[in-house]
Amino acid sequence: MNIRKIKLALTVGLMNSNQSNTLNAIKDLMLSFQEVGAFLGLTVTGNKRLNPALIKETYAIQFENCTVDVDLVSNPMTHSQAVQGFQLH
């Protein structure tokens, strides 16, 4: 599995994505690579309020051959989401 290639494609795909749900966009982008395998599930691994308007959530998106840990900052009032970072292992 070429992790560098997957990270680059995921970064570019997220920048160009027009989906409102960032987690679904990540799942769809990852499924375009055969070497990651099938989607197994999504787990919330952390939840922290940054200020009255923003929440930082950490998710683990699991596939057969790898896991993507995503730090997502969201505003529940405006339903906006931004990826703060991700790690592929």
C-alpha positions in Angstrom: 0.0 0.0 0.0 1.4 3.4 -1.0 0.5 5.5 2.0 2.2 8.6 0.5 0.0 8.4 -2.6 -3.1 7.9 -0.6 -2.4 10.9 1.7 -1.8 13.1 -1.3 -5.0 12.0 -3.0 -6.9 12.4 0.2 -5.6 16.0 0.7 -6.3 17.1 -2.8 -9.7 15.4 -2.8 -10.7 17.1 0.4 -9.7 20.5 -0.9 -11.7 19.9 -4.1 -14.7 18.3 -2.4 -18.1 19.9 -2.5 -19.8 17.4 -0.1 -21.3 18.9 3.0 -20.4 15.8 5.1 -16.6 15.7 5.3 -16.5 12.2 6.8 -18.5 10.7 3.9 -16.1 12.5 1.5 -13.1 10.9 3.2 -14.8 7.5 3.1 -15.6 7.8 -0.6 -12.1 9.0 -1.4 -10.6 6.1 0.5 -12.8 3.5 -1.2 -11.5 4.6 -4.6 -8.2 2.8 -3.6 -8.6 -0.9 -3.8 -5.7 -1.6 -1.5 -7.5 -0.1 1.6 -10.2 -2.8 1.4 -13.8 -2.5 2.4 -15.2 0.0 4.8 -15.6 -1.5 8.3 -17.0 1.4 10.4 -16.6 4.8 11.9 -15.9 5.5 15.6 -15.8 8.8 17.6 -12.6 8.7 19.6 -12.6 12.2 21.0 -14.9 15.2 21.6 -13.7 18.6 22.9 -15.4 22.0 23.0 -12.9 24.6 21.8 -15.2 27.6 22.5 -18.9 28.2 22.6 -19.3 27.9 18.9 -16.7 25.3 17.9 -16.2 21.6 18.7 -13.2 19.4 17.9 -14.1 15.8 17.2 -11.7 13.0 16.5 -12.9 10.1 14.4 -11.4 6.7 13.4 -12.5 5.6 10.0 -11.7 1.9 9.7 -11.0 -0.1 6.6 -9.8 -3.7 6.2 -6.2 -2.7 5.7 -5.8 0.7 7.3 -7.4 3.3 9.6 -7.7 7.0 9.1 -7.8 9.2 12.2 -9.4 12.5 11.4 -9.5 15.7 13.6 -12.6 17.6 12.6 -13.5 21.1 13.8 -17.2 21.8 13.4 -19.7 24.5 14.2 -23.1 23.0 15.0 -24.9 26.3 14.5 -23.8 26.7 10.9 -23.2 23.0 10.2 -19.8 23.8 8.8 -16.9 21.4 9.1 -13.1 21.7 8.5 -10.5 19.0 8.7 -7.8 20.1 11.1 -5.6 17.1 10.3 -5.6 13.4 9.5 -3.3 10.4 10.0 -3.3 7.2 8.0 -2.0 4.0 9.6 
